[in-house]
């Protein structure tokens, strides 16, 4: 998940921060993660 490009890394970190700060986004992320696992 961690990309070598620093810009992408920062964007990914920001996405994590936003997810942690928002329960709804956290639930959405969990659902997407489950879909990826079950793919």
QUIZI-V147006 format. One record per pair of residues at least 4 apart in sequence whose ideal C-beta (glycine too) atoms are under 7 Angstrom apart, sorted by the first residue. I is the first residue (numbers start at 1). J is the second residue. Records with the same first field share a line. If there is no record, write none. Layout:
I->J, J
//
This chain:
1->12
2->9, 12
3->8, 9, 12
5->9
6->10
7->11
8->12
9->13
10->14
11->15
12->16
13->17
14->18
15->19
16->20
17->21
18->22, 25
19->25, 26, 29
20->26
22->26
23->27
24->28
25->29
26->30
27->31
28->32
29->33
30->34
31->35
32->36
33->37
34->38
35->39
//
